[in-house]
Amino acid sequence: MTDTDVAELQCRLAAFAAARDWGQYHTPKNLAAALSVEASELLEIFQWLTPEQSAAIMENPESAHRVADEVADVLAYLLQFCEVLGIDPTAALVAKLERNEKRFPLPSAAEPPDRHSSE
């Protein structure tokens, strides 16, 4: 997905909400709450599945459709949240990735990572 694609989706979502006079409800707090609810609905699909079942969930058309719908809901609310607060979501992700690459550098071949160390 490109920046243009994200911007187009944000415009389309804004137009959809504006046509229904929903803008009054699209405060940062309400959008963050809606995002959390939709993420929880995505999690609910996987709640009691084994790791193997969760890995195969997209093989069943009915469950694949449910997962895709919830992913769409999460993305829609996230993009609307970013739009309201003036956050460029792709720039935010790039900046976070760069910070994480510095924070969690690759281990050197001479020193395998010790995940159990308290250091």
C-alpha positions in Angstrom: 0.0 0.0 0.0 1.3 3.4 -0.8 0.9 6.8 0.9 -1.6 7.7 -1.9 -3.6 4.6 -1.1 -3.8 5.5 2.6 -4.8 9.1 1.8 -7.5 7.9 -0.6 -8.9 5.6 2.0 -8.9 8.3 4.6 -10.7 10.7 2.2 -13.3 8.0 1.4 -13.8 7.2 5.1 -14.2 10.9 5.9 -16.7 11.4 3.1 -18.7 8.3 4.2 -18.8 9.6 7.8 -19.6 13.2 6.7 -22.5 12.0 4.5 -24.1 10.4 7.5 -23.2 13.3 9.9 -21.1 11.0 12.0 -18.2 13.5 12.3 -19.6 14.7 15.6 -18.9 11.3 17.1 -15.5 10.8 15.6 -13.5 12.3 18.5 -10.1 10.8 19.3 -11.5 9.2 22.4 -14.4 7.6 20.6 -12.3 6.4 17.7 -9.7 4.9 20.1 -12.5 3.1 21.9 -14.0 1.9 18.6 -10.6 0.7 17.5 -10.2 -1.3 20.7 -13.6 -2.9 20.3 -12.9 -3.9 16.7 -9.5 -5.3 17.7 -11.2 -7.3 20.5 -13.7 -8.6 17.9 -10.7 -9.8 15.8 -9.2 -11.4 18.9 -12.5 -13.1 19.7 -12.3 -15.1 16.5 -9.1 -16.7 17.7 -9.9 -16.9 21.4 -10.2 -20.7 21.8 -8.2 -21.9 18.8 -5.1 -23.9 19.1 -2.0 -22.4 17.5 -2.5 -24.9 14.6 -6.1 -23.9 14.1 -5.3 -20.2 14.2 -2.5 -20.7 11.6 -5.1 -22.4 9.3 -8.0 -20.0 9.8 -7.8 -18.5 6.3 -8.3 -21.9 4.7 -12.0 -21.8 5.6 -13.9 -19.3 3.5 -16.4 -18.4 6.3 -13.7 -17.8 9.0 -11.5 -16.0 6.4 -14.3 -13.6 5.6 -14.9 -12.9 9.3 -11.2 -12.2 9.9 -10.9 -10.0 6.8 -14.0 -8.0 7.9 -12.6 -7.4 11.4 -9.2 -6.4 9.9 -11.0 -3.9 7.7 -12.9 -2.5 10.7 -9.6 -2.1 12.7 -7.9 -0.5 9.8 -10.8 1.9 9.1 -10.9 3.1 12.7 -7.2 3.4 12.8 -7.1 5.5 9.7 -10.0 7.7 10.9 -8.2 8.1 14.3 -5.0 9.2 12.4 -6.9 11.6 10.2 -8.6 13.3 13.2 -5.3 13.7 15.0 -3.2 14.6 11.9 -1.0 11.6 12.2 0.5 10.2 9.0 0.2 6.5 9.7 2.9 5.4 7.3 5.4 8.0 8.5 4.6 6.9 12.1 5.2 3.3 11.3 8.5 4.1 9.5 9.7 6.1 12.4 8.8 3.4 14.9 10.5 0.7 12.8 13.7 2.8 12.7 13.6 3.3 16.5 13.0 -0.4 17.0 15.9 -1.3 14.7 18.2 0.8 16.9 16.7 -0.4 20.1 16.9 -4.1 19.1 20.0 -4.5 16.9 20.7 -7.8 15.3 22.9 -10.1 17.6 26.4 -10.5 16.4 27.3 -14.0 15.2 29.9 -14.3 18.0 27.3 -13.7 20.7 24.0 -15.6 20.4 21.2 -13.7 22.2 20.6 -14.8 25.8 16.9 -14.3 26.2 17.1 -15.4 29.8 19.7 -12.9 30.9 18.7 -10.2 33.4 21.3 -7.8 31.8 
